[in-house]
């Protein structure tokens, strides 16, 4: 009678697998929650306000009429770019903070 080459998994391994499955479920739930969150940032002293979803989709851009100068479109472009970049950074930080809650602060690159 041939012996089984693979020993039965011990309780420690089973617990680890259960924890991994639980963490995966928490991550999926958290990802759905984050995708529905709204981030709002402004730049240029409030001249430009960007609203973005947690999925990093720009939902709205509001521009104060006071900042619109047809002779200086480049400044407006720079302010909009700064606001969008700030919104993306804020979305990334929100995701990292929420992931940290699930993983206990352990970085898991490439998951999201």
Order of alpha helices (4+ residues) and beta strands (2+ residues): alpha-beta-beta-beta-alpha
